[in-house]
Amino acid sequence: MNKKELRLKYKALRQQFSENELEEKSLAIANQLLKLDIWQHTYYHLFLPIEEQKEVNTEYILQILAGKDKEVVLSKSHFETVSMTHYLLTDNTKIKKNEYNIPEPVDGLEVPVSKIDVVFIPLLAYDKEGNRVGYGKGFYDRFLSSCKNEVIKIGVSFFDPEEKIEDHFENDISLNHCVTPTQSFSF
């Protein structure tokens, strides 16, 4: 399938989840993440879910990061430049939904991309080679291409991988891992 078909398919599949199923699957993903060898790092970039899109609830991942005393980085999107600014999550961080219902920090202590060690990536679909499909704007491709080479890229998904994404591009940044409620895939 191509990216457009995959976006439609997985948006529809996610909409079928009840709130209870969404929470159970999100918790199961966080528990699967604990099995990965990624916890020795300091700076973890996390996204906050768009509830209307029924994205993975990252609150459980946030709790793990807080429990392990990690530095959590959140981004603010700039749609006019298709870029993101990254801020350290602190007790004083104010979160506000933007016009696309993405919860973001209003402002705060900016974190340079070079400090980020691990990135948790929202996605709609991915394949057995670690290629991913997002919403199609390219925010994460731009962000990930500016990260250091050894940054660990982890997708989180309610679903298993597709066999192959037909129209992935050379510039698309692939995942190192993708974690589902039942297992982890490494690429």
C-alpha positions as CSV (number, residue, x, y, z in Angstrom):
1,M,0.0,0.0,0.0
2,N,1.1,3.6,-0.5
3,K,1.2,6.3,2.2
4,K,-2.1,7.8,1.3
5,E,-3.9,4.5,1.6
6,L,-2.1,3.6,4.8
7,R,-3.1,6.9,6.4
8,L,-6.7,6.3,5.6
9,K,-6.6,2.7,6.8
10,Y,-4.9,3.4,10.2
11,K,-6.9,6.5,11.0
12,A,-10.0,4.5,10.5
13,L,-8.7,1.5,12.6
14,R,-7.7,3.8,15.5
15,Q,-11.2,5.5,15.5
16,Q,-12.7,2.1,16.3
17,F,-11.0,1.9,19.7
18,S,-13.0,2.6,22.8
19,E,-11.4,4.9,25.4
20,N,-10.8,1.8,27.6
21,E,-9.0,-0.1,24.7
22,L,-6.9,2.9,24.0
23,E,-5.7,3.2,27.6
24,E,-5.0,-0.6,27.9
25,K,-3.0,-0.6,24.7
26,S,-1.1,2.5,25.6
27,L,-0.2,1.0,29.0
28,A,0.9,-2.2,27.2
29,I,3.1,-0.2,24.9
30,A,4.8,1.5,27.9
31,N,5.4,-1.9,29.5
32,Q,7.0,-3.2,26.2
33,L,9.3,-0.2,26.1
34,L,10.7,-1.2,29.5
35,K,12.2,-4.3,27.8
36,L,14.3,-2.2,25.4
37,D,17.9,-1.4,26.2
38,I,17.4,2.4,26.0
39,W,17.3,3.6,29.6
40,Q,21.0,4.6,30.1
41,H,20.5,7.9,28.3
42,T,19.6,11.3,29.6
43,Y,17.4,13.3,27.1
44,Y,14.2,11.7,25.8
45,H,12.0,13.5,23.3
46,L,8.3,12.7,23.7
47,F,5.2,13.7,21.9
48,L,1.9,14.4,23.7
49,P,-1.0,12.7,22.0
50,I,-3.7,14.3,19.8
51,E,-6.7,12.8,21.6
52,E,-9.1,13.4,18.6
53,Q,-6.7,11.2,16.5
54,K,-6.7,8.5,19.1
55,E,-2.9,8.5,19.3
56,V,-1.0,6.4,21.8
57,N,-1.4,7.9,25.3
58,T,2.2,8.8,26.2
59,E,1.3,9.6,29.8
60,Y,2.5,6.1,30.8
61,I,5.8,6.6,29.0
62,L,6.1,10.0,30.8
63,Q,5.6,8.2,34.1
64,I,8.4,5.8,33.3
65,L,10.7,8.6,32.3
66,A,9.9,10.6,35.5
67,G,10.4,7.4,37.6
68,K,13.9,6.9,36.0
69,D,14.7,10.6,36.6
70,K,15.2,11.4,32.9
71,E,15.1,14.7,31.1
72,V,12.0,14.9,29.0
73,V,11.9,17.1,25.9
74,L,8.6,18.3,24.2
75,S,8.2,20.2,21.0
76,K,6.3,23.1,19.7
77,S,5.4,23.0,16.0
78,H,5.8,25.9,13.7
79,F,3.5,25.2,10.7
80,E,4.7,28.2,8.7
81,T,8.3,26.8,8.6
82,V,7.4,23.1,9.1
83,S,9.9,23.1,12.0
84,M,9.8,22.4,15.7
85,T,11.4,24.1,18.8
86,H,12.2,21.7,21.6
87,Y,11.7,22.5,25.3
88,L,12.6,20.8,28.6
89,L,9.5,19.6,30.5
90,T,9.6,21.1,34.0
91,D,7.1,21.6,36.8
92,N,6.5,25.1,35.4
93,T,5.8,24.0,31.8
94,K,2.5,25.2,30.5
95,I,0.9,23.0,27.9
96,K,-1.6,24.4,25.4
97,K,-3.3,22.8,22.4
98,N,-2.5,24.5,19.1
99,E,-5.0,25.0,16.2
100,Y,-4.5,21.3,15.2
101,N,-5.2,20.1,18.8
102,I,-1.6,19.1,19.3
103,P,-0.7,19.7,23.0
104,E,2.5,21.7,23.1
105,P,4.6,23.7,25.6
106,V,3.9,27.4,25.4
107,D,7.6,28.2,26.1
108,G,10.4,27.3,28.4
109,L,14.0,26.2,28.5
110,E,15.0,25.4,24.9
111,V,17.0,22.2,24.4
112,P,19.4,21.9,21.4
113,V,18.7,19.0,19.1
114,S,22.3,17.8,19.7
115,K,21.4,16.9,23.3
116,I,18.5,14.5,22.4
117,D,19.4,10.8,22.8
118,V,16.1,9.0,22.3
119,V,13.0,10.1,20.2
120,F,9.6,8.5,20.6
121,I,7.8,9.0,17.3
122,P,4.0,9.2,16.6
123,L,3.1,7.4,13.5
124,L,0.1,6.0,11.6
125,A,1.8,3.0,10.0
126,Y,5.2,1.4,9.5
127,D,6.7,-1.5,7.6
128,K,9.0,-4.4,8.3
129,E,12.0,-2.3,7.2
130,G,11.3,0.5,9.7
131,N,9.9,2.9,7.2
132,R,7.1,5.0,8.7
133,V,4.0,6.9,7.7
134,G,3.0,10.0,9.7
135,Y,0.5,12.7,8.8
136,G,2.5,13.8,5.8
137,K,3.8,17.2,6.8
138,G,7.4,16.1,7.3
139,F,7.9,17.6,10.8
140,Y,9.6,14.5,12.1
141,D,11.8,13.9,9.0
142,R,13.2,17.4,9.3
143,F,13.6,17.1,13.1
144,L,15.3,13.6,12.9
145,S,17.6,14.6,10.1
146,S,19.0,17.4,12.4
147,C,19.6,15.0,15.3
148,K,22.9,13.3,15.9
149,N,23.5,10.1,14.0
150,E,23.3,7.8,17.0
151,V,19.9,9.1,18.2
152,I,17.6,6.2,18.9
153,K,14.3,6.5,16.9
154,I,11.4,4.6,18.5
155,G,7.9,4.4,16.9
156,V,4.9,3.5,19.0
157,S,2.0,1.9,17.4
158,F,-1.2,-0.1,18.3
159,F,-0.6,-2.3,15.2
160,D,1.9,-4.7,13.7
161,P,4.0,-3.6,10.6
162,E,2.8,-3.6,7.0
163,E,4.8,-5.7,4.7
164,K,6.1,-2.8,2.7
165,I,5.4,0.9,2.2
166,E,5.4,1.3,-1.6
167,D,6.2,5.0,-1.9
168,H,8.8,5.7,0.8
169,F,11.5,8.2,-0.2
170,E,15.2,8.2,0.2
171,N,15.0,11.2,2.6
172,D,12.5,9.5,4.8
173,I,14.1,8.7,8.2
174,S,13.5,5.1,9.3
175,L,13.0,3.8,12.8
176,N,15.4,1.8,15.0
177,H,12.5,0.2,16.8
178,C,8.7,0.2,16.9
179,V,6.8,-0.9,20.0
180,T,3.3,-2.3,20.0
181,P,1.2,-3.5,22.8
182,T,2.4,-7.1,22.3
183,Q,6.0,-6.9,21.0
184,S,8.9,-4.8,19.8
185,F,10.3,-4.7,16.4
186,S,14.0,-3.7,15.7
187,F,15.2,-2.6,12.3
